[in-house]
């Protein structure tokens, strides 16, 4: 099976259970956009290049994610509302290991 189940809590506090394909090279930001879980123009502004932090989210589950890249780390250092569990959704590739991932979108700035 190439889809995984993930839970995304939107900026209004509503949790959505969605299916995310793992065979299409999609990242979390693209999943959020495809399900329209954030207002148009408020997420993925830079197109997924780790240059804007509009797709910042808080990872709520205990999944082991790949280490932050230098670009992601630098962008989060300049972003607002950053927490210890903050990640950029554009940098989280959908893989079978992320079955059950739970994230919450950071507030829009």
Beta strands, then each sheet from edge to edge (+ up, - down):
strand 1: 3-9
strand 2: 15-21
strand 3: 56-59
strand 4: 86-88
strand 5: 102-105
sheet 1: 2+ 1- 5- 3+ 4-
end
